[in-house]
Amino acid sequence: MSGLQVTSIDHVSVLITDVPRSRAFYAGVLGLREIPKPRSFDFVALWFDLGGGQTLHLLRKPRPDTRSPRHFALSVPDARAAREHFARHGVPTEETTVIQGCDRFFVYDPDGNRVEIIHWLTPYDSATGGAAALDR
């Protein structure tokens, strides 16, 4: 057994290039509540409360991150309503591989960061929905 005990994800950080544009997306479109960053930070960073002690950190850099499959996921109570919300805001959605017991899709923030929107219809059960073996 490992001496390390992970209890949860504390935060996720993504790179942004334009503070007002990113604030408009994360606070305005996603509806996340911005909270003050630590006083000791001498660089531009936006922090958003995700609930349960988890936060999202947006770090301003001169160039966006490379587009890739990397992402973080935000849980919603109704994926269909979320799709309609993004359509009203002019944010395209991208469908993805089906996972039994959930409805999910992706959106991209203004800097191309990939965000998964996920609604678990039933809790994930690796015994019934998991692959036959772990990847090697």
N, C-alpha and C positions, 0 to 999 in steps of 0.2 A: 504494500500500500504506500502511496505517495505521502510525503510530509506536507504537501500543499493541499489546501482545501479551498477550492473556488466556490463561491456562493452565488455569484451573479455577474452580469456585465455591468460595470460601473459607468462607462461612457464609450462613445464612438466619436472619432474625430474625422472630419473631411476637409479638404482644401477648397477654398473659395477665392475668387478674384475681385468681386464687387460687393461691398458690404450692403448698400441699400437694396440692390437686386436680390441678394441672398436673404436678407431680412424679409423682404416682400414675399418670397417663396415660402420660407420656413415658418414665419409668423402669420403671414397673410393667407397663403394657400393651404399649408398644412395645419395651421391653427395652433402651433406650438407656442408656449409661453417662454419668452426670453427672460433670463435671470442674469444678474451681474456676474462677470468673470471675477476671479480672485484679484484682490488689490495688488498683489505682487507681480502680476503679468504686465510687462512693458511692451507687449506686442498686441496687434489687433486680433481679437478672438470674440466670437459670439457664442454664448452658452444658452442652451434651451433645456427646460425641464421636461423629461419624458415620464415622470412619475416613478414612484417606488425607489427614489434615490438615484435613478439613472438619468444621465444627461447626454446631450449631443453637443459637440464642440465644433464650431466652424472656424478654421484658421485661415486668415488672409495671407495669400502668397501671390507672387507676380504672375504665375502661370497656373492653369488648372491641372489637376491630376490627369494621368492618361486614362482614357476610357477603357474599361475592362469589365469583367463579370463581377468584380468586387462590389459589395453592397452591404447595407444594413437594412433591417426589416422593421416596419412599424405595424403593430397589431391594431386592427379596427374591428368594430362589432358587426359591420355590414359592408362586404366588399362591393356589392352591386351599387349601394348608395355612394361608396367612395369613388367608383368609376364615374358615376353621374356628376359628383362634385368636381372631379378633375376635368371632365368635359366642359362644365360650366366655366371653369377657369382657363380653358384653352390649353390644358396640359395633356399631351398625348399619353396614352397608356400602352403598355407592351405586354401581351399575354406570354405565358411561359409554361414549362412542363407541369403537368397536373400532378398534384400530390393528393392521394386519397384522404378525404376528410377535411380538405381546406380549399378555399378560393383565394387565389393570389395573382398579382400582376406587378409590373414594374412601372415607375415613372423616373424621370431624370430631372435633377435640379438645374438651374441656369448654367452651372459649370460642368454639366455632364455627369455628376455623381449619381449613381444608380441607387434608387430607393425601392425596396420591396414593400408592397402593401399586402398584408396577409390577414385573412379571417379564418381562424380554425373553427370548423363546423363541429368537429369532434376532436378531443385531445389526440395527439399523435401517439400511436401505439406501435413501437418498433417490432413487437412480437407478431402482429398481424399485418402491418403495412410495410415493414422493413425488408430490405434486400436479404437474400439468402445468406450472404457472407459480407464481411467488411471488405472494402477495397484494399488491394495490396499494391 
